[in-house]
């Protein structure tokens, strides 16, 4: 039987191990930093001063929306289709409403999708929406009121 001779672990070997380890760590950090920067713009609003001036108006509109007591349930009815179920404060369907919606990708990776859902049953509205995760904001006009709602569609 041939006997294997053990080669000594030298300083050169240790230097290669250290260089390899830190090389992998640095490469992964650079990759993750590039992915983070390319998928999020870093802004929520373009001009925070202007947004702060409109804040009280947004609060008033939200209070009026809540006072109506209307409700929206959002779900995927089939691939590529999203279903909005709209009810009033007493749980009756909101029929004949004018509904406009916009779906935004949470990270801004896709262009916004503007939808005009059509009523397929009393209080049930459907529109096309590509697969993926979306944040949906909608405006409902019915019974002389304008109501706004937001939800996430998966």
C-alpha positions in Angstrom: 0.0 0.0 0.0 1.3 3.4 -1.0 1.6 5.8 1.8 0.4 9.4 1.2 2.7 12.1 2.4 0.9 14.9 4.0 1.8 18.3 2.6 2.3 21.0 5.2 -0.3 23.8 5.5 1.8 26.9 4.8 1.3 30.6 5.0 0.6 30.7 1.3 -2.3 28.3 1.8 -3.7 30.5 4.6 -3.4 33.6 2.4 -5.3 31.9 -0.4 -8.0 30.8 2.1 -8.4 34.3 3.5 -8.4 35.9 0.0 -11.1 33.5 -1.2 -13.2 34.0 1.9 -13.1 37.8 1.8 -13.5 37.7 -2.0 -16.8 35.8 -1.7 -18.0 38.2 1.1 -17.2 41.3 -0.9 -18.8 39.9 -4.1 -22.0 39.0 -2.3 -22.1 42.5 -0.7 -21.6 44.2 -4.1 -24.4 42.0 -5.7 -26.9 42.7 -2.9 -26.1 46.5 -2.9 -26.7 46.6 -6.7 -30.0 44.7 -6.4 -31.2 47.0 -3.6 -30.4 50.2 -5.6 -31.9 48.9 -8.8 -35.2 47.8 -7.3 -36.2 50.8 -5.1 -36.0 54.4 -6.1 -35.7 55.6 -2.5 -38.6 58.1 -2.8 -42.1 57.8 -1.5 -43.2 61.3 -2.7 -41.3 63.5 -5.1 -41.7 66.6 -3.0 -42.2 66.2 0.7 -43.0 69.9 1.3 -45.9 69.8 -1.2 -47.1 66.5 0.3 -47.0 68.0 3.8 -49.2 70.9 2.6 -51.8 68.4 1.3 -51.8 66.2 4.3 -54.8 67.7 6.1 -56.8 67.4 2.9 -55.9 63.7 2.7 -57.0 63.3 6.4 -60.4 65.0 5.6 -61.0 62.8 2.6 -60.1 59.6 4.6 -62.5 60.7 7.3 -65.3 61.2 4.8 -64.6 57.8 3.2 -64.7 56.1 6.6 -68.0 57.8 7.5 -69.7 56.2 4.4 -69.0 52.8 5.9 -68.5 51.2 2.5 -66.4 48.1 2.1 -64.2 46.6 -0.6 -63.0 43.0 -0.7 -60.3 42.3 -3.3 -59.2 38.9 -4.6 -58.0 37.0 -7.6 -61.0 35.3 -9.3 -58.8 33.5 -11.9 -55.2 34.1 -13.3 -55.0 37.5 -14.8 -58.3 38.7 -13.3 -59.0 40.6 -10.1 -62.4 40.8 -8.5 -63.7 43.7 -6.4 -66.7 43.1 -4.1 -68.3 46.4 -3.0 -70.9 46.8 -0.3 -72.4 49.7 1.5 -72.6 50.3 5.3 -75.5 47.8 5.7 -73.8 45.1 3.7 -75.9 45.6 0.5 -74.0 45.4 -2.9 -73.1 48.7 -4.5 -74.6 48.3 -7.9 -74.1 50.6 -10.9 -71.1 52.3 -9.5 -68.5 54.0 -11.6 -65.2 52.3 -10.6 -61.7 53.3 -11.6 -58.6 51.6 -10.2 -54.9 51.7 -10.5 -52.5 48.9 -9.6 -48.9 49.9 -8.7 -46.1 47.4 -8.3 -44.8 47.8 -4.7 -41.2 48.3 -5.8 -41.9 50.2 -8.9 -40.4 47.4 -11.1 -43.4 47.4 -13.4 -45.4 50.2 -14.9 -48.8 51.0 -13.2 -51.9 49.3 -14.6 -55.0 51.5 -15.0 -58.2 49.5 -14.8 -61.9 50.2 -15.4 -63.6 47.2 -13.7 -66.9 46.1 -15.1 -69.9 44.9 -13.0 -70.4 41.1 -13.6 -72.9 40.6 -10.8 -74.6 43.0 -8.2 -71.7 44.7 -6.4 -69.0 42.5 -8.0 -66.6 44.1 -10.4 -63.8 42.5 -12.4 -60.8 43.7 -14.3 -57.7 42.3 -15.9 -54.5 42.4 -13.8 -51.3 40.6 -14.6 -50.0 38.1 -12.1 -47.8 39.3 -9.4 -48.0 41.4 -6.3 -49.8 44.8 -6.7 -51.0 47.6 -4.5 -54.5 48.6 -5.8 -56.0 52.0 -5.2 -59.6 52.6 -6.4 -62.2 55.4 -6.7 -65.9 54.5 -6.6 -68.6 56.9 -7.6 -72.1 55.9 -6.4 -75.2 57.4 -4.9 -73.8 60.9 -5.2 -70.6 60.1 -3.3 -66.9 59.5 -4.2 -65.2 56.9 -2.1 -61.6 55.7 -2.1 -60.1 52.4 -1.0 -56.7 50.6 -1.2 -55.7 47.0 -0.9 -53.1 44.5 -2.0 -53.7 42.0 -4.7 -51.5 38.9 -4.9 
